[in-house]
């Protein structure tokens, strides 16, 4: 672990609810102003039939500079509510700190919400500082042969936010290459080649995936280990969230079409 406070040291549900309430109020205000523009002049906010008649309303002096929520404001608030709510609610850090003893030669093991597996059966967790190579003073995953990967134990898709990776133990070359493949949500695979050093490097990705794979067959590793730590994942935004957002935009579009002129 990185010696810092947990990622969610605040009331995530409370933040999500507060942002959602603000977004809802902005959208409702915008739709009302599109359908009943005179309410922006009356200052009452109660619609037609309250106070002055339509066409007779005058803007009070103290409301001359009052700003009303625009479509852009509503869209921004809705995106913030959907994005902040989903990520704050489900962010998780996998750092292998639950392991107090070194082990190696495993075909698979579980840490937090993730299951790690290796086709070589050489997977393990290191807790000691290597003779040379990456070390951060805390336990980390190691593997040296074939390929390994991870996925959620419950089979659900997830967003891979970031991870730390380097080369460790029995490494002589200053750098080595590893190919990382991402099984994307909706199908297809994206691959990239990462250059590893004798220190941990952090890579931020933000990819919605079902699994991640590391190919260790590149000769540049020279028999050394790959070290992996501090994997941060979060929930994929629920389809219902985006469906509600799209429905809201459709309603706003309909309201704008009703407006005269």
N, C-alpha and C positions, 0 to 999 in steps of 0.2 A: 504494500500500500504506500501512498505517497506522503503519509504523515499529515494529512489534512482532515478536516471535518467531513462527515458523510455528505454526498452530493445533495441530499434532500434534508437539510437541517432547518427547514421551514415548513409551514403548513401548506403543502402542495394543493390539497383539496380546497382549502380556503382561497388560495390565489386563483385557482381555476374558476371557482364560483364567482369571485369578485369580477374577474375579467369578463366572464360570460354575461353577468348582469349588465355591465357597462355596454357590451356589444349589443345586447338585446334592446336596451334603452335607446341607443343610437339608431338602430334599424327601425324601431317603432316610430321614433321622432321623424326620421326621414320619410317614411311611408306616409305618415299623417300630413306632413308638410307638402308632399307631392299631391295628395288627394284634396287637402283642404288648406291651400296656401294662405287663406285669410287668418288662420290661427297664429301665424307668425306675427301678424299685426296687432291682434287683439291683446296678446299677452296673457290670455286666460288659459290657453292650452286645452280648452274643452270643446273645440270644434264649432261647426256652424250652428247658429241659433242661440249662442250665448253672447251677451253683450251687444255690440253693434251688428247691424245687418251686413250681409255680404255686399261689398261695394261702398259701404259707408265707413269702414274701419280706417282709423288714423293711427299711425305708429306713435306711441307715447315717446316723449323726448328721452326718457331714461332707457328706451329700448333701441335707440337709433343705431348703436354699435353692436347689438347683440348678434353673435354668430350662431348660425344654425348648422346642424350636421349635414355635410355633403355626402354624396354617394361614395366618394373616396374615403371619407372618415369611416363610413359603415363597413366598407370592404376591409380596411385596415384593422378595424376592431374585430371583425369576424375571423380574419386570418390569425390575429394574435390570440383570440380565445381558443381557436382550434389547435394552433401550434403549441402555445404555452401550456394549455391544459393537458395535451397528450404527453408531451415530453416531461413535464414536471411530475406527472402522476406515475410514470413508469421507468425513469432512469435508474439503471443498476450498474454497479461496478464489480467486476470479477477480478480479484487480485491474488487469489490463492493463499491468503493469509491464514486460512483455517488449518493449513497443513503445518505441523510442527516437526515432522520428520521427513527426511529425504527419501524418495522412492523412485524407481526406474523399472523399465521392462513391462509396463502396463499396455494392454491393447486399448483400454479406454478408462476414463474416470469422470466424475461429475464434480463441478465446482459452481456453486450458486445455481443460476438457472440454466447453465450450459453443460452439455456433454461433449467431452473431447475424445477423439478416437484417432488411432494411428494404424496404417496398414502394415507397419513393420513390427508393431508390438514393442516399440522402444520408447514409449512415452513416459514422462515422469515429471516430478517437481523437485527443483533444487532449492536448498535453503542456505548453502554455504557459498562464500565468495569463491569464484573460480580462480585458477592460477593466472589466467588471462581471459579477457572478454567481458561482456556486459554483466553488471551487477548493480543492484540498487539497494542492497541491504535487507531485502525482504524476499519471501519465497516467490518463485516464478516457474512457469512451465518450460520444459526442455524436451527436444526431440532431435535426432540426428540422422535418421534414415527414412527413405521412401517419402511418404507424405502424411500429414495429419490435418485435422480440421475440427470444427466445432459447429454446433447447432443448439437451439433451445431444446431442453429435455422434453418439453410438452409438445414439440412439433410446430409451434407457432412461429410465424415470421417475426422479424425484429429489425430495428434500425441499428446498424453498426456505426456508432458515433466515432470511436477512436480506439487505438491500441498502441502499446509500446512494444518494440521488437528490436533485437540485436543478435549478435553471434557470441557464443560463449563456450568455453572449454575447448582445448585442443585446436585452437585457431591460430594460424600463423600469418595468413594474409591480412592486411589492414581492412579490407572490405570483402564482402561476399554478396551473392545475389540469391534471392528467393522469389519464386513466382507465387502470387496470391490470386486465387480465383474466388469470385463472389457469385453465388447462385441467387439471381435477382427475383424479387417478388413479381409474379406474372409470367415468369419464364425467361430463359436466356442466362448466359454467364458472361461476366466481365472479368478480365484478367489484367494484372499489371506485375511488373518486376520491380522489387524493392532492393535497394542497396543497403546492406547491413554493415554496421561498424562494431567495434569492441565496446561501444556504449549503447544504452537503450535510446532509441529514437521514437518520437511520438508521431503517429499518423492519424489525422482526422479525416473521416470519410463520409459519414452521414448517408450511408446506402441502406435501402430497404432490401433485406436479404432473407433467405431461408437457411443458408449454410455458408461457411467460409472454409477454404482449403489452402494449405501451404505445401508447395512442392519443394522438397529438399534435395532433389537429384542434381542440382547444378554443381559442377565440379569445383566451383570457387569456394565452396564451404570447406573443402579439404579435410573432411572427417570431423569438422567441428559441429557444435550444437547450435540450434536456433533457440533463442530465449524469448518468451512471450509473457507479457504482464499487463496489468491495468487495462482490461478490456471494458469499455463502456458501451452499454447497449440501452435502447429505449424502445417503447412500443411503436408499432406502425400505426399512424392515424386511422381510426376506425372508419369504414365506409359510411356509416350513418352520420358521422361528423361532417364529411364532405358533402353528403347528400343534402343535409339540412342547410349547409352553406349555399349550395347551388340553388335550392328552393327559395332561399331568401333573396338571392340575386334575381331570380326569375320574377319574384313578387315586386321587387324594386323596378325592374324593367317594365312590367305591366303598369305599375303606377305612373311611371314617366310617360308612357304612351297615352294614358288617360288625360294627362294634363293638357289643357287647351293651349294651342299655339306651339 
